[in-house]
Amino acid sequence: MVDYLILTEKPSAAENFSTALGGKNGTFDGKTYKIVHARGHLLTLAEPEKQVDASLKEKYKSWDPETIPWNLSNLSWRRSPIRNAGSILNSIKDAAQNAKAIVIATDNDPSGEGELLAWEIIEYIRWNGIVLREYHDDETPKSIRKAMSNLKDVSDKNQDGEYLKGLVRNKWDFSSMQLTRLATSYAREAGFNVKVANQGRLKSVIISLVKERLDEIKNYIKKPYYEAKFKDENGHIYARKIKKDDEEQLNLVRHKSKEDAQTELSMYSSSPIGDVVRKTTTQAPPALLDLASLDAILSKRNYPSNQVKTVYQKLYEKGYVSYPRTEDKFITQEQFREFSENADKIAALVGVNTNLLTHREARSSHVKSSATHGANRPGSNIPENLDEFNQIFDKKRDRECAKDIYTVLARCTLAILAEDYVYEEVKASLLEYPAFETKFNIPKKLNYRKIYNPTAIKKEKDVGTNAVPFVFEGANSKPKAPTKKWLYAKLRNYGKYGVGTGATQQNTMSEITNSKANAYLLTDKQGKLDLTDQGMIAAVLCEKTYIASPNITIRLFEMMDEVGNFKREPQDTIDTVTKVIIHDKPIFKENATKLVDVLGKPKKSNSYVTAKFNDEDIKFKNSWGKYTFTKEEIDLLSKGEPISFTYKGATITGRLKKQTYEGHEYWGFSPDERKSINENNYTFAEINGEKIKFKNKWGSHIFSEPEIQALIRGETITFDYNGTEKSGKLEKQNYQGHEYWGFKSK
């Protein structure tokens, strides 16, 4: 029996712990151990209708607004294993029977996600023994060994604040699906056949802010004005200094007509430059990056948020970068010391002159005595060169993204080792008309800005000797298009502490800008944001709701933190979702009446077919995937007859059936279960006109029906194989001169 069963979050983490401790089994610090791993969340909350008494099943399955809000006390909060998780859970359970204690070694997320993930497993396997927690800053050997030497007893999960925080967040978000059901139902009642009008914590805030900005642009009315100003021979503009919000004073100097401005201009003549005040000023390097700031920078290079998130995670698992989901904005003295020791090598990797790295003392603006993971920065594992990342990523674009992530992080962090930017602040006024002033900066020493330059430095000439009057033609400022940079800044600067952490913001952005995701609400073109049709519907519906309120969302984040610090009862926070729903339900209904005004009358979709099926009037899509049914096939389906067609090289057979998606019933084409596997365990198929056969198993893994269909379509599948994640696809292969088709692992 081992002293510790170390439970990590994923296979890669298990490998890192194995490297740090000296193997998957062994002895560390006088204690025997065995390492096991999950694969992210292995369990998930069951659908609401499966959590209630049979008499309530239909109510909790329904999307009808009359069935909402739920009585949360009716829910059992039962969790079920996700697909293919059974074997992993069983192996963890078997290993636990020979352990004295379980050590939670999942990610130490600020949200409590890692804690919840581990406790889900611990409860499922019905472990009643000792539970310990290690808190690693990152997955480098040094950090892991340090964490394993400082274990904390968390055997009572109700005294584990991070678990309680994660649990409350999980239950709140689950319960908030009622908001999506309401919004979707009201949109459909208004005639908009939206797949789903997603609502939720933070995502509703984001789409609401984007819509507000789009409305400002749409409603912008240009108001030209004409103003008397001066310009010297070096191009500097001299104007009267008036605050932007002082409309009374602005109206005195800004004329509605050019003629009035010309009349004022006739009062002036050229003037020598009068007083010139010069002040040498310094500027410290900017704050270290969080994940949202990094995402905004990389968006200009056309990297989607989901790609940034995924690539960063893989770099972290290899130790090349620090923990991604940190909420820290500083690094500790120890983290600074480690980075400083590696600085010259990192600088060489990203093309930074080491002669600039002369500020080797820790800056109080960037280095603090306390931080958990520390701000995002290069990790302890320094690559020999950036091409080393090519070994991790198969796709060229992912390789480029990895190099850019590392370069941006490295340059931003290296900047704190350079001297301050030095510039001369110049203020000048006109001798004859001292109310007319100019102000500009002249760079003296770039220093850190030679390494990391977040904003362009304008090259300015010195002040001139004489200025002449002219009529400046201007207009009220037009709102700029919403971008990731603008949005993240808006969220970061809202209120005292902002709305969510940078990591939370970026994670939400990666979800709602992913065209393949269910909640595809925003388009992202090189960081420029716009609402999808689905996003616009969701944004209109959530106007003036609690779920879209930044202040309400901030308070909700605060309440979850209070739960984690034992300052608030978990159930009190969970119950607030019902208050939000009661408040927002009538607003959703009212806002649905405005959809036509915003979007116009809903277009009649040509993608649906109406038919009489078993004396029932129904409608169904005239396509399946990217295949569009012929008129003859539609006639057969309408009569209940099966049809067959070729799709991505495979022959698909099926018929019309009533189906259910997220509680919503609909009619659609449903493929038949394949029955073409013979006694020798081979599947027969047709790919690109070639009739083939392949084994329906790989090693000891027998492919499921969905996996077989995916393989035939040429798609990559992923499954658990003896505790290790395997991915691959169907390929033509060669063995001793014999060609055959079979699954090929990457």
C-alpha positions in Angstrom: 0.0 0.0 0.0 1.4 3.4 -1.0 1.3 6.5 1.2 0.0 8.8 -1.5 -2.1 8.3 -4.6 -1.3 11.5 -6.6 -4.3 12.6 -8.7 -3.3 14.9 -11.6 -5.6 16.6 -14.1 -4.4 15.2 -17.4 -1.8 12.8 -18.8 0.7 15.5 -19.6 0.6 16.6 -15.9 1.1 13.0 -14.8 4.2 12.9 -17.0 5.5 16.1 -15.5 4.9 14.9 -11.9 6.6 11.6 -12.9 9.7 13.5 -14.1 9.8 15.7 -11.0 9.4 12.8 -8.5 11.5 10.2 -10.3 8.8 7.9 -11.8 5.2 7.1 -11.9 5.7 5.0 -8.7 8.4 5.5 -6.1 9.4 7.3 -2.9 9.6 11.0 -2.4 10.4 12.8 0.9 10.1 9.5 2.7 6.6 8.7 1.4 5.7 6.1 -1.2 3.5 7.2 -4.0 1.7 6.3 -7.2 0.6 8.8 -9.9 -2.8 8.6 -11.7 -4.5 11.1 -13.9 -7.9 12.3 -15.0 -8.5 13.7 -18.5 -10.0 17.0 -17.5 -13.5 16.7 -16.1 -14.5 13.0 -16.0 -18.0 13.8 -14.6 -20.6 16.3 -15.5 -24.0 17.3 -14.0 -26.8 15.2 -15.5 -29.4 16.9 -17.6 -32.0 18.7 -15.3 -34.8 16.2 -16.2 -32.6 13.4 -15.0 -32.1 15.1 -11.6 -35.7 15.3 -10.5 -38.5 13.0 -9.5 -40.3 11.3 -12.5 -43.3 13.4 -12.0 -41.3 16.6 -12.7 -39.3 15.2 -15.6 -41.3 16.9 -18.4 -41.2 20.2 -16.7 -37.4 20.3 -16.3 -37.0 19.0 -19.8 -39.2 21.7 -21.3 -38.0 25.1 -22.7 -41.5 26.5 -22.2 -41.2 29.8 -20.3 -44.1 28.7 -18.1 -41.9 26.0 -16.6 -39.2 28.6 -15.5 -37.9 29.3 -12.9 -37.1 25.9 -11.4 -37.2 25.1 -7.8 -33.5 24.3 -7.3 -34.3 22.2 -4.2 -35.9 19.7 -6.6 -32.5 19.0 -8.2 -30.3 16.1 -6.9 -27.2 17.6 -8.4 -26.3 14.1 -9.6 -23.1 13.8 -11.7 -22.6 11.2 -14.5 -19.4 10.1 -16.1 -18.7 11.6 -19.5 -18.3 9.4 -22.5 -15.3 7.0 -22.3 -14.5 8.1 -18.7 -15.6 4.8 -17.1 -12.3 3.0 -17.6 -10.3 5.9 -16.2 -12.5 6.3 -13.1 -12.3 2.5 -12.5 -8.5 2.6 -12.7 -8.4 5.5 -10.2 -10.8 3.6 -7.9 -8.7 0.5 -8.1 -5.5 2.4 -7.3 -7.1 4.2 -4.4 -7.9 0.8 -2.7 -4.1 0.5 -2.2 -3.4 4.0 -0.9 -3.4 5.6 2.5 -4.2 9.1 1.2 -5.2 10.9 -2.1 -3.2 13.9 -3.0 -5.1 16.4 -5.2 -2.5 17.6 -7.8 -4.9 19.3 -10.3 -4.4 22.8 -11.5 -4.7 25.4 -8.8 -7.2 27.6 -10.6 -8.4 30.9 -9.1 -11.9 29.8 -10.0 -11.7 26.5 -8.0 -12.1 24.5 -11.2 -9.2 22.1 -10.4 -10.4 21.5 -6.9 -13.9 20.7 -8.1 -12.6 18.4 -10.8 -10.7 16.3 -8.2 -13.5 16.2 -5.7 -15.9 15.0 -8.3 -13.7 12.0 -8.8 -13.1 11.5 -5.1 -16.8 11.4 -4.4 -17.6 9.2 -7.3 -15.2 6.5 -6.2 -16.6 6.8 -2.6 -13.3 7.6 -1.0 -13.6 8.3 2.7 -9.9 8.5 3.7 -7.4 11.3 4.0 -7.3 13.9 1.2 -4.2 16.2 0.9 -3.6 19.1 -1.4 -0.4 20.3 -3.1 -0.2 23.8 -4.6 2.2 23.9 -7.5 2.9 27.3 -9.2 3.8 25.6 -12.4 4.6 22.1 -13.6 8.4 22.4 -13.5 10.2 19.8 -11.4 11.4 22.3 -8.9 7.9 23.7 -8.3 6.3 20.2 -8.1 8.9 19.0 -5.6 8.4 22.1 -3.5 4.6 21.7 -3.5 4.8 18.0 -2.6 6.9 18.9 0.4 4.2 21.3 1.7 0.9 19.3 1.6 -2.3 20.6 3.2 -5.0 18.3 4.7 -8.3 19.1 3.0 -10.1 15.8 4.0 -13.2 17.8 4.9 -14.4 19.2 1.6 -16.7 21.6 3.3 -13.6 23.2 4.7 -11.9 23.4 1.4 -12.7 26.9 0.3 -11.5 26.5 -3.3 -13.8 23.5 -3.7 -16.8 25.4 -2.4 -16.0 28.3 -4.7 -15.8 26.0 -7.7 -18.9 24.1 -6.7 -21.0 27.3 -6.4 -19.8 28.5 -9.7 -20.6 25.2 -11.4 -24.1 25.0 -9.9 -24.8 28.7 -10.7 -23.7 28.3 -14.3 -25.7 25.0 -14.7 -28.9 26.7 -13.3 -28.4 29.7 -15.6 -29.2 27.5 -18.6 -32.8 28.6 -17.8 -31.9 32.1 -19.1 -30.8 30.6 -22.4 -34.0 28.6 -22.6 -36.1 31.7 -21.9 -34.2 33.8 -24.5 -34.3 31.1 -27.1 -38.1 30.4 -26.6 -39.1 34.1 -26.8 -36.9 34.6 -29.9 -38.7 31.6 -31.6 -42.1 32.9 -30.5 -41.2 36.1 -32.3 -40.5 34.2 -35.5 -36.8 33.9 -35.3 -35.7 30.4 -35.8 -32.5 30.7 -33.8 -30.6 27.6 -32.9 -30.0 28.9 -29.4 -29.8 32.4 -27.9 -27.0 31.9 -25.4 -27.0 33.8 -22.2 -24.6 33.5 -19.3 -22.2 35.0 -16.9 -19.8 37.3 -18.7 -20.8 36.3 -22.2 -24.0 38.4 -21.9 -21.9 41.3 -20.6 -19.6 41.0 -23.5 -22.2 40.9 -26.3 -24.1 43.7 -24.6 -21.0 45.9 -24.6 -20.3 45.1 -28.2 -23.9 45.9 -29.2 -23.8 49.2 -27.4 -20.7 50.2 -29.3 -22.2 49.1 -32.6 -25.3 51.1 -31.8 -23.2 54.2 -31.1 -21.5 53.8 -34.5 -24.9 53.2 -36.2 -26.4 56.3 -34.5 -23.4 58.5 -35.0 -24.2 61.8 -36.7 -21.3 63.8 -37.9 -21.2 67.4 -36.7 -18.5 69.4 -38.5 -17.0 72.4 -36.8 -14.4 75.0 -37.7 -11.8 76.3 -35.3 -9.1 78.9 -35.5 -5.7 77.4 -34.7 -2.0 78.0 -35.3 0.8 75.9 -36.8 4.6 76.4 -36.6 7.1 75.5 -39.4 7.7 72.1 -37.7 4.1 71.1 -37.8 3.1 71.6 -34.2 -0.5 72.7 -33.7 -1.4 75.5 -31.2 -4.9 75.6 -29.8 -6.8 76.9 -26.8 -6.8 74.4 -24.0 -10.4 73.3 -23.2 -11.7 70.2 -21.4 -13.5 67.8 -23.8 -16.6 67.8 -21.7 -16.8 71.6 -21.3 -19.4 72.1 -24.1 -20.0 75.7 -23.2 -16.4 76.7 -23.8 -16.0 74.4 -26.8 -19.0 76.1 -28.5 -17.3 79.5 -28.1 -14.3 78.5 -30.1 -15.8 75.9 -32.5 -17.9 77.5 -35.2 -20.7 75.8 -37.2 -19.7 77.6 -40.4 -16.3 78.1 -42.1 -17.2 81.7 -42.7 -17.6 82.4 -39.0 -14.2 80.8 -38.3 -12.6 82.9 -41.1 -14.1 86.0 -39.5 -12.4 85.1 -36.2 -9.2 84.2 -38.1 -9.0 87.7 -39.5 -8.4 88.9 -35.9 -5.1 87.0 -35.8 -1.7 87.4 -37.5 1.4 85.2 -37.3 3.1 85.1 -34.0 6.6 84.2 -32.7 6.8 81.3 -30.2 6.7 82.6 -26.7 7.3 80.6 -23.5 8.8 77.1 -23.9 8.9 74.8 -20.9 10.9 71.6 -21.0 10.8 68.8 -18.5 12.7 65.6 -18.6 10.4 62.7 -17.7 10.7 58.9 -17.4 8.3 56.1 -17.9 8.6 52.7 -16.4 7.9 49.5 -18.3 4.2 48.5 -18.6 2.4 46.0 -16.5 3.1 42.3 -17.2 0.6 40.7 -19.4 -2.5 38.7 -18.5 -4.1 36.2 -21.0 -6.6 38.7 -22.3 -3.9 41.3 -23.0 -1.8 38.7 -24.8 -4.8 37.6 -26.8 -5.5 41.2 -27.9 -1.9 41.6 -29.1 -2.0 38.4 -31.0 -5.4 39.0 -32.6 -3.7 41.6 -34.8 -1.7 38.7 -36.3 -5.0 36.9 -36.9 -4.8 34.2 -34.3 -8.2 33.2 -33.0 -8.7 33.3 -29.2 -9.3 29.6 -29.1 -6.0 28.9 -30.8 -4.1 31.2 -28.4 -5.7 29.4 -25.5 -5.0 25.9 -26.8 -1.4 26.7 -27.9 -0.6 28.5 -24.7 -1.8 25.5 -22.6 0.4 23.1 -24.5 3.4 25.4 -24.0 2.6 25.5 -20.3 2.4 21.7 -20.0 6.0 21.6 -21.4 7.2 24.3 -19.0 8.0 26.8 -21.7 5.5 29.4 -20.3 4.0 30.1 -16.9 0.5 29.0 -15.7 -2.1 30.4 -18.1 -5.1 31.0 -15.9 -3.4 33.1 -13.2 -5.1 36.2 -11.8 -1.7 37.6 -10.6 -0.5 40.8 -12.1 2.9 40.6 -10.4 5.7 38.1 -9.8 7.4 37.3 -6.6 11.0 37.9 -5.6 11.8 34.2 -6.2 10.1 34.3 -9.6 12.0 37.5 -10.5 15.3 36.0 -9.4 14.7 32.9 -11.6 13.7 34.9 -14.6 16.7 37.3 -14.2 19.1 34.4 -14.1 17.6 33.1 -17.5 17.2 36.6 -19.0 20.3 36.6 -21.2 19.4 33.2 -22.8 15.8 34.3 -23.3 16.9 37.6 -24.8 19.0 35.7 -27.4 16.0 33.6 -28.4 13.8 36.6 -29.2 16.4 39.0 -30.6 16.9 41.3 -27.7 20.2 43.0 -27.1 21.4 42.0 -23.7 23.2 45.3 -23.3 19.8 46.8 -22.6 19.2 44.6 -19.6 20.9 46.7 -17.0 18.1 47.2 -14.5 18.6 44.0 -12.5 17.0 45.2 -9.3 13.4 44.1 -8.7 10.9 46.9 -9.5 8.3 47.4 -6.8 5.8 48.1 -9.6 6.2 44.6 -11.0 7.6 42.4 -8.1 5.6 41.8 -4.9 6.1 39.7 -1.8 3.1 37.6 -2.6 1.7 36.0 -5.7 0.4 32.5 -6.4 1.4 31.6 -10.0 2.7 35.0 -10.9 1.9 36.9 -14.0 2.1 35.4 -17.4 5.8 35.1 -18.5 8.3 32.6 -20.0 8.6 29.4 -18.0 11.6 27.7 -16.4 12.1 25.4 -19.4 14.1 27.5 -21.8 14.1 26.2 -25.4 17.4 25.9 -27.3 15.7 27.8 -30.1 12.1 28.6 -31.0 12.1 25.8 -33.6 12.0 23.5 -30.7 8.2 24.2 -30.5 7.9 22.4 -33.9 8.1 19.1 -32.0 4.9 19.9 -30.1 2.7 21.2 -32.9 1.8 19.5 -36.2 0.2 22.5 -37.8 2.3 25.3 -39.2 -0.1 28.0 -37.9 0.1 26.6 -34.4 3.9 26.6 -34.6 3.8 30.2 -35.6 1.4 31.0 -32.8 3.6 29.3 -30.2 6.7 31.3 -31.3 4.7 34.6 -31.2 3.3 33.8 -27.8 6.7 33.1 -26.4 8.3 36.2 -28.1 5.6 38.6 -26.9 5.8 37.2 -23.3 9.5 37.2 -23.3 9.9 40.8 -24.6 7.3 42.2 -22.2 9.0 40.5 -19.2 12.5 41.4 -20.4 11.4 45.0 -20.5 11.4 45.2 -16.7 15.1 44.5 -16.7 15.7 47.5 -18.9 16.0 51.2 -17.9 13.0 53.5 -18.0 12.1 55.3 -21.2 13.3 58.9 -21.1 11.7 61.7 -23.0 11.4 65.5 -22.9 8.0 66.9 -22.4 7.7 70.2 -24.3 5.0 72.8 -23.7 5.0 76.1 -25.7 2.6 79.0 -26.2 2.5 81.9 -28.6 4.0 85.2 -27.7 1.1 87.3 -29.1 -1.7 84.9 -28.2 -0.6 83.0 -25.0 -3.9 81.2 -24.8 -2.8 79.1 -27.8 -0.6 76.2 -26.6 1.0 73.1 -27.8 2.4 70.0 -26.0 4.4 67.1 -27.3 7.2 64.7 -26.3 10.7 64.2 -27.7 12.2 60.8 -27.1 15.7 61.0 -25.5 16.5 57.4 -24.5 14.2 54.5 -25.7 15.7 52.0 -23.3 12.9 49.4 -22.5 10.9 50.6 -25.5 13.7 49.1 -27.7 12.6 45.7 -26.3 8.8 46.1 -25.9 6.9 48.9 -27.4 3.1 48.6 -26.9 2.4 51.9 -28.6 4.2 53.6 -31.4 6.5 56.5 -30.6 5.9 59.5 -32.7 9.0 61.2 -33.9 8.7 64.9 -33.2 10.7 67.8 -34.3 11.6 70.5 -31.8 9.4 73.5 -31.3 9.4 76.0 -34.2 10.1 79.8 -34.1 7.0 81.2 -35.6 3.3 80.1 -36.1 0.7 81.1 -38.6 -3.1 81.0 -38.1 -5.4 78.7 -40.1 -8.9 77.3 -40.0 -9.0 73.7 -38.6 -11.8 71.6 -40.0 -12.9 69.0 -37.5 -15.9 66.9 -36.3 -17.2 65.2 -33.2 -15.3 61.9 -32.7 -16.9 58.8 -34.3 -16.8 55.8 -32.1 -14.3 53.2 -33.3 -15.2 49.7 -34.2 -15.2 47.3 -31.2 -12.0 45.3 -31.0 -10.6 42.8 -28.5 -8.2 45.4 -27.2 -11.0 47.8 -26.6 -13.3 45.2 -25.0 -10.7 43.7 -22.7 -9.7 47.3 -21.6 -13.4 48.0 -21.0 -13.8 44.9 -18.8 -10.5 45.5 -17.0 -11.3 49.1 -16.1 -14.9 48.6 -15.2 -15.5 49.6 -11.5 -12.7 49.1 -9.0 -11.4 45.7 -10.0 -12.9 45.0 -13.4 -15.2 42.3 -14.6 -13.5 38.9 -14.2 -9.9 38.0 -14.5 -8.0 38.3 -17.8 -8.0 34.5 -18.0 -11.7 34.3 -17.5 -12.3 37.0 -20.1 -10.1 35.3 -22.7 -11.7 31.9 -22.0 -15.1 33.3 -22.6 -13.9 35.1 -25.8 -12.5 31.8 -27.1 -15.9 30.2 -26.7 -18.1 32.9 -28.2 -15.8 33.6 -31.2 -15.4 29.9 -32.1 -17.5 29.3 -35.3 -17.7 25.6 -34.4 -19.1 26.2 -30.9 -22.7 26.2 -29.9 -22.4 29.7 -28.5 -21.0 31.4 -31.6 -21.9 35.0 -30.8 -19.1 37.1 -32.2 -17.0 37.2 -35.3 -13.3 38.0 -35.0 -11.4 39.4 -37.9 -7.8 40.3 -36.8 -9.2 41.4 -33.4 -12.1 43.4 -34.9 -15.4 42.2 -33.4 -18.9 42.0 -34.7 -22.1 40.2 -33.6 -23.2 37.1 -35.5 -26.9 36.8 -36.3 -27.2 34.5 -33.3 -25.2 37.0 -31.2 -27.3 40.0 -32.3 -30.5 38.1 -31.3 -29.0 37.2 -27.9 -27.7 40.8 -27.4 -31.1 42.4 -28.1 -32.8 40.0 -25.7 -30.4 40.7 -22.8 -30.7 44.5 -22.9 -31.3 45.9 -19.4 -31.2 42.5 -17.8 -29.2 41.5 -14.7 -27.3 38.8 -16.6 -25.9 41.5 -18.9 -25.1 43.9 -16.2 -21.4 44.4 -15.5 -22.2 45.5 -11.9 -24.3 42.4 -11.2 -21.6 40.2 -12.7 -18.9 41.9 -10.6 -21.0 41.3 -7.5 -21.5 37.7 -8.4 -17.7 37.1 -8.8 -17.3 38.8 -5.4 -19.9 36.5 -3.8 -18.1 33.4 -5.2 -14.8 34.7 -3.7 -16.6 35.2 -0.4 -17.8 31.6 -0.4 -14.2 30.5 -1.0 -13.1 32.6 2.0 -16.0 31.3 4.2 -17.7 34.7 4.4 -20.9 33.6 2.7 -23.0 30.4 2.7 -22.7 28.6 -0.7 -26.5 28.1 -1.0 -27.1 31.9 -0.6 -25.0 32.5 -3.7 -26.5 29.7 -5.7 -30.0 31.0 -5.0 -29.2 34.3 -6.6 -29.6 32.7 -10.0 -33.3 32.4 -9.3 -33.5 36.2 -8.5 -31.7 37.0 -11.7 -34.2 34.8 -13.7 -37.3 36.3 -12.1 -36.0 39.8 -12.9 -34.9 39.0 -16.4 -37.8 36.8 -17.6 -40.3 39.6 -18.4 -37.5 41.7 -19.9 -36.5 38.9 -22.3 -40.2 38.7 -23.3 -40.4 42.4 -23.9 -37.1 42.6 -25.8 -38.3 39.8 -28.1 -40.9 42.2 -29.5 -38.0 44.5 -30.6 -36.2 41.9 -32.7 -38.1 42.8 -35.8 -37.2 46.5 -35.4 -33.5 45.6 -35.1 -33.2 42.7 -37.5 -36.1 43.2 -39.8 -38.8 40.5 -40.4 -37.4 37.0 -40.1 -36.7 35.5 -43.4 -38.5 32.4 -44.4 -35.9 29.7 -44.4 -35.6 27.7 -47.6 -33.6 25.1 -45.7 -36.8 23.6 -44.2 -39.4 21.3 -45.8 -43.0 21.0 -44.6 -44.7 17.6 -44.9 -47.5 15.4 -43.6 -46.0 12.6 -41.6 -48.3 10.0 -40.0 -51.1 12.6 -40.1 -48.8 15.1 -38.3 -47.8 18.4 -39.9 -44.0 18.6 -39.5 -41.0 20.5 -40.9 -37.5 19.2 -41.2 -34.1 20.4 -42.7 -33.5 19.7 -46.3 -29.9 18.8 -45.6 -27.7 16.6 -43.4 -24.3 18.0 -42.7 -23.2 19.5 -46.0 -25.3 17.1 -48.0 -28.6 18.6 -49.5 -31.4 16.1 -50.2 -32.8 15.8 -53.7 -36.5 16.3 -54.4 -36.9 12.5 -54.7 -35.1 11.9 -51.4 -37.3 14.5 -49.7 -40.4 12.7 -51.0 -39.2 9.3 -49.7 -38.3 10.8 -46.3 -41.7 12.4 -46.1 -43.3 9.0 -46.7 -41.2 7.4 -43.9 -39.0 5.5 -46.4 -35.2 5.1 -45.9 -32.8 6.8 -48.3 -29.1 6.2 -49.0 -26.5 8.6 -50.3 -22.7 9.1 -50.5 -21.3 11.5 -48.0 -17.5 12.1 -47.7 -16.8 8.8 -49.3 -19.2 6.8 -47.1 -22.6 5.4 -47.9 -25.1 6.8 -45.4 -28.5 5.2 -44.9 -31.3 6.6 -42.7 -34.8 7.9 -42.4 -36.8 10.7 -40.8 -37.2 10.5 -37.1 -38.3 12.7 -34.2 -35.2 13.7 -32.2 -34.3 15.8 -29.1 -31.6 18.5 -28.8 -31.2 20.2 -25.4 -34.8 19.5 -24.5 -36.2 20.7 -27.8 -37.9 18.2 -30.0 -37.6 18.3 -33.8 -37.9 16.2 -36.9 -34.8 15.4 -38.9 -32.8 12.8 -40.8 -31.3 10.1 -38.6 -28.6 7.7 -40.0 -29.3 4.0 -39.3 -27.0 2.1 -37.0 -24.3 0.4 -39.1 -24.8 -3.4 -39.5 -21.9 -4.1 -41.8 -19.5 -5.6 -39.3 -18.9 -9.3 -40.0 -17.8 -12.1 -37.8 -14.2 -11.2 -38.4 -14.6 -7.7 -36.8 -14.2 -5.8 -40.0 -16.1 -2.7 -41.2 -16.8 -2.4 -44.9 -17.2 1.1 -46.4 -16.7 3.1 -49.6 -14.2 6.0 -49.6 -13.7 8.1 -52.6 -15.3 5.4 -54.8 -13.0 2.7 -53.4 -14.6 -0.2 -51.5 -12.5 -0.9 -48.5 -12.5 -2.8 -45.2 -10.8 -2.1 -41.9 -10.7 -3.5 -38.5 -13.2 -2.1 -36.1 -10.7 -2.2 -33.2 -7.2 -0.9 -32.5 -5.3 -2.9 -30.0 -7.8 -3.6 -27.2 -10.0 -0.6 -28.1 -13.1 -1.4 -30.0 -14.4 1.6 -32.0 -17.9 2.8 -31.1 -20.4 3.4 -33.9 -19.9 7.2 -33.9 -16.1 6.6 -34.0 -16.5 4.3 -37.0 -18.7 6.8 -38.8 -16.2 9.6 -38.1 -13.3 7.4 -39.4 -15.2 6.8 -42.6 -15.8 10.5 -43.0 -12.0 11.0 -42.8 -12.1 12.7 -39.4 -9.7 12.4 -36.5 -11.0 10.6 -33.4 -9.7 10.7 -29.9 -10.1 8.0 -27.2 -8.6 6.7 -24.0 -6.3 3.8 -24.3 -5.0 2.3 -21.1 -5.0 5.7 -19.4 -3.4 7.5 -22.3 -5.1 9.7 -24.8 -4.8 8.5 -28.4 -5.8 10.4 -31.6 -5.7 9.3 -35.2 -7.6 8.7 -38.4 -8.2 6.1 -41.1 -5.4 5.8 -43.5 -4.1 3.5 -46.3 -1.0 1.8 -44.9 1.7 -0.7 -46.0 2.9 -3.7 -44.2 5.7 -5.9 -45.8 4.5 -4.8 -49.2 0.9 -5.4 -48.5 -1.5 -2.3 -48.6 -4.4 -2.1 -46.2 -6.7 0.4 -44.6 -6.6 0.9 -40.8 -6.6 3.3 -37.9 -3.3 5.2 -37.6 -2.4 6.8 -34.3 -0.6 10.2 -34.5 
